[in-house]
């Protein structure tokens, strides 16, 4: 069956328990996109919300079915899986990702689109003045610097999801079957002409951040282990250095024992050294486990997410469901 014509712009927005902020998002998002004067679609991906987000999205689809599409997961698979699912069903030549919390103003989308029209295939954004707590901003900057050194992915503000991608770039991303990934970094590795622009940043309109400290740590592990072998290489070199140093220490202790005799006072020093080595070993095992865990998840070849339904206006046309994704139910079409 014939598919609908491609839109110039697709905006992908992951949704997870955002009922409090959705009305404010709708009130600013649609006027901002209407003002661009270009064909567009908005793809909301509900990532297993447990509040009334689905009902609110369904009502918004009823009000604006011409430009609204809603993809419903059957569970919670994470923000980046939601974005990848949105990429799979998008029709636009330019794709913009946006969080639902209004910390990135929807009015900035026009600036990203204008920059893309200059010939870039990837446009990142840098928050001009972050409206986050001081410790969160400082920690983010430190991790951005560390991740850039380790992965060689040169993204200034890696925690900002407001980004634009060209269709040719996303076609390559869609060919990747990674179970755990960091979408901006993955797209950046394929970009031929990337750039960044400054954007405004506002306080969260409603609700609270869905990223706990544990989630942020996990995200950084996914980024580092998914795009670089440097941590393993550093640990290998550290292991060789410690092995060489411990060998010298053993020789020194043997010489000392033969010439000066045994000394009980050195027992605690040996304990300290042994505990240090054990700590390094446990850290190394954990690091290796991160890589092995990624391999384990990948070889199982399970669907990355399960689409429960798609709400979209497509009379007499077939729904498009991502390849390799189990379809449990059918939404309105």
C-alpha positions in Angstrom: 0.0 0.0 0.0 1.1 3.5 -0.6 2.7 5.3 2.3 2.2 8.9 3.2 4.4 11.6 1.7 7.5 12.4 3.7 7.5 15.5 5.9 10.4 17.9 5.9 10.5 17.9 9.7 9.9 15.1 12.3 10.1 16.0 16.0 10.6 12.9 18.3 9.7 13.3 22.0 10.1 10.5 24.5 7.4 10.5 27.2 7.6 8.9 30.6 5.3 10.0 33.4 4.9 13.5 32.1 1.2 14.2 32.7 1.8 17.3 34.6 3.9 19.0 31.9 2.2 17.8 28.7 -0.5 20.6 28.5 2.3 23.3 28.7 4.3 21.4 26.1 1.4 21.2 23.7 0.6 24.9 24.2 4.1 25.9 23.1 5.2 23.1 20.7 2.4 23.3 18.1 2.4 27.1 17.7 6.2 27.0 17.4 6.1 24.4 14.6 3.1 25.9 12.9 5.1 29.2 12.7 7.9 27.5 10.7 5.6 27.2 7.7 7.0 23.7 6.7 5.3 20.3 6.7 6.0 18.6 10.0 5.0 15.7 12.2 5.4 15.2 16.0 6.1 11.7 17.2 5.4 11.1 20.9 6.9 7.8 22.1 5.3 6.7 25.4 7.9 4.7 27.3 5.6 2.8 29.6 4.2 5.7 31.6 2.3 4.7 34.7 0.4 8.0 35.0 -2.3 9.5 32.7 0.2 10.4 30.0 -1.3 8.0 27.5 -4.8 9.4 27.9 -3.5 12.9 27.4 -1.5 11.9 24.3 -4.5 10.1 22.9 -6.6 13.3 23.4 -4.0 15.4 21.7 -3.9 13.0 18.8 -7.7 13.4 18.5 -7.3 17.2 18.4 -4.4 17.3 15.9 -4.3 14.1 14.0 -2.9 15.8 10.9 0.5 16.2 12.5 0.5 14.0 15.6 1.6 10.4 15.9 1.7 8.5 19.1 3.8 5.3 19.6 3.0 3.3 22.7 5.5 0.9 24.3 4.2 -2.0 26.3 6.8 -1.2 29.1 9.7 1.0 30.0 12.7 0.6 27.8 14.5 3.9 28.3 14.8 7.3 26.7 17.2 6.3 24.0 15.2 3.2 22.9 12.2 5.5 22.6 14.2 7.9 20.4 15.3 5.0 18.2 11.7 3.8 17.8 10.7 7.3 16.8 13.5 7.4 14.2 12.2 4.1 12.8 8.7 5.4 12.0 9.6 9.0 11.2 9.0 10.4 7.7 10.9 13.6 7.9 14.1 14.7 6.1 15.2 16.5 9.2 14.7 14.9 12.6 14.8 16.8 15.9 14.8 15.1 19.3 13.3 17.0 22.2 12.6 16.3 25.9 9.1 16.8 27.2 10.1 18.8 30.3 10.4 22.2 28.4 13.9 22.8 29.7 14.7 23.1 26.0 12.3 25.6 24.6 10.4 24.3 21.5 10.9 27.7 19.9 14.6 26.7 19.5 13.6 24.0 16.9 13.5 26.6 14.2 17.1 27.6 14.8 18.2 24.0 14.5 16.3 23.6 11.2 17.8 26.8 9.8 21.3 25.5 10.6 20.5 22.1 9.0 19.4 23.9 5.8 23.0 25.3 5.6 24.1 21.8 4.7 25.0 20.2 8.0 23.9 16.7 8.8 24.1 16.9 12.5 23.4 20.0 14.7 24.0 19.7 18.4 23.0 22.3 21.0 24.8 23.8 23.9 22.8 25.2 26.8 23.7 28.9 27.2 22.9 29.0 30.9 21.9 25.8 32.6 19.0 26.0 35.0 20.2 23.0 37.0 21.8 22.7 40.5 25.4 23.7 40.8 26.6 20.2 41.6 24.7 18.7 38.7 26.1 21.2 36.3 29.7 20.7 37.6 29.4 16.9 37.5 28.0 17.1 33.9 30.9 19.2 32.7 33.5 17.0 34.3 31.9 13.9 32.8 31.6 15.6 29.4 35.3 16.3 29.5 36.2 12.7 30.6 33.9 11.1 28.0 35.4 13.2 25.2 38.9 12.1 26.1 38.0 8.5 26.3 35.6 8.1 23.4 36.8 10.9 21.0 33.2 11.9 20.5 33.5 15.7 20.5 30.1 16.8 21.8 30.3 19.9 24.0 27.0 19.3 25.9 26.3 15.6 25.8 23.5 15.7 28.3 21.3 18.0 26.1 18.8 16.1 24.0 17.8 18.9 21.7 19.5 17.9 18.5 18.8 17.8 14.8 19.8 15.0 12.4 19.5 14.5 8.6 17.6 11.6 7.2 20.8 10.0 5.6 22.4 10.0 9.0 19.4 8.4 10.8 19.2 5.7 8.1 22.7 4.6 9.2 21.6 4.8 12.9 18.6 2.6 12.1 20.9 -0.1 10.7 22.6 -0.5 14.1 21.1 -3.1 16.3 22.8 -2.1 19.6 20.8 -2.9 22.7 22.4 -0.2 24.8 23.6 3.0 23.1 23.8 6.8 23.4 21.9 8.2 20.4 23.8 11.6 20.0 27.2 9.9 20.2 26.1 7.1 17.8 24.8 9.6 15.3 28.0 11.7 15.7 30.2 8.8 14.7 28.4 8.7 11.3 28.2 12.5 10.8 30.3 14.0 8.0 29.5 17.6 8.7 28.5 18.2 12.3 28.1 21.5 14.1 26.7 22.9 17.3 24.7 26.0 18.2 23.8 27.8 21.5 20.3 27.4 22.8 18.3 28.7 25.8 17.7 26.5 28.8 14.8 26.9 31.2 13.7 25.3 34.5 11.6 22.2 34.3 8.0 23.2 33.7 6.5 20.4 35.9 7.3 17.1 37.4 10.8 15.9 38.3 13.9 14.5 36.5 13.6 10.9 35.5 17.4 10.5 35.8 18.5 9.3 39.2 22.2 9.2 40.2 22.3 5.5 39.4 20.7 6.2 35.9 23.3 8.9 35.2 26.2 6.5 36.2 24.7 3.8 34.0 24.3 6.2 31.1 28.0 7.1 31.4 29.0 3.5 31.5 27.0 2.8 28.3 28.6 5.7 26.5 32.1 4.8 27.6 31.9 1.1 27.0 29.8 1.4 23.9 32.2 3.7 22.0 35.7 3.0 23.3 38.1 0.2 24.3 40.4 2.7 26.1 39.2 1.8 29.6 40.2 -1.8 29.0 43.5 -0.7 27.5 44.2 1.6 30.5 43.4 -1.2 32.9 45.7 -3.6 31.0 48.6 -1.1 31.3 47.8 -0.5 34.9 47.9 -4.2 35.5 51.3 -4.5 33.9 52.6 -1.6 35.9 51.3 -3.0 39.2 52.7 -6.5 38.4 56.1 -5.0 37.7 55.9 -2.8 40.9 54.8 -5.7 43.1 57.6 -7.9 41.7 60.1 -5.2 42.7 58.5 -5.0 46.1 58.8 -8.8 46.6 62.5 -8.7 45.7 63.0 -5.8 48.1 61.3 -7.6 51.0 63.3 -10.8 50.4 66.6 -8.8 50.4 65.5 -7.0 53.5 64.6 -10.3 55.2 67.9 -11.9 54.4 70.0 -9.0 55.6 67.9 -7.5 58.4 65.7 -10.3 59.4 61.9 -10.5 59.7 60.0 -7.5 61.2 56.5 -7.7 62.5 55.9 -4.0 61.9 55.8 -4.6 58.2 52.7 -6.8 58.3 50.3 -3.9 58.2 52.1 -2.3 55.3 51.7 -5.6 53.4 48.0 -5.7 54.3 47.6 -2.1 52.9 49.4 -3.1 49.7 47.3 -6.3 49.4 44.0 -4.4 49.9 45.1 -1.9 47.3 45.8 -4.7 44.8 42.5 -6.4 45.6 40.6 -3.1 45.0 42.3 -2.7 41.6 41.4 -6.3 40.7 37.8 -5.9 41.7 37.5 -2.7 39.7 39.0 -4.4 36.7 36.6 -7.3 37.0 33.7 -4.9 37.2 35.0 -3.0 34.1 35.4 -6.2 32.2 31.9 -7.2 33.3 30.5 -4.1 31.7 31.8 -5.2 28.3 30.8 -8.8 28.8 27.4 -7.7 29.9 27.0 -5.7 26.6 28.0 -8.8 24.7 25.5 -10.9 26.7 22.6 -8.5 26.0 23.5 -8.3 22.3 23.9 -12.1 21.5 20.4 -12.8 23.0 19.0 -10.9 20.0 15.8 -10.0 21.8 13.6 -7.1 20.5 15.0 -3.8 21.9 11.5 -2.7 22.6 7.9 -3.9 22.0 5.4 -1.6 20.3 1.9 -2.0 21.7 0.1 0.4 19.4 0.6 3.3 17.1 -1.9 6.2 16.9 -1.7 7.9 13.5 -3.9 9.3 10.8 -3.4 7.0 7.8 -6.8 6.1 6.3 -6.5 3.0 4.1 -2.8 2.8 4.6 -0.6 0.3 6.4 1.0 1.0 9.7 4.7 1.0 9.6 6.2 -0.9 12.5 10.0 -1.2 13.0 11.7 -4.3 11.7 12.5 -6.8 14.4 10.0 -5.4 16.8 7.2 -7.6 18.1 3.8 -6.0 17.5 1.3 -7.0 20.2 -1.6 -4.7 19.3 -2.7 -2.3 16.5 -3.5 1.3 17.1 -5.9 3.5 15.1 -4.7 3.9 11.5 
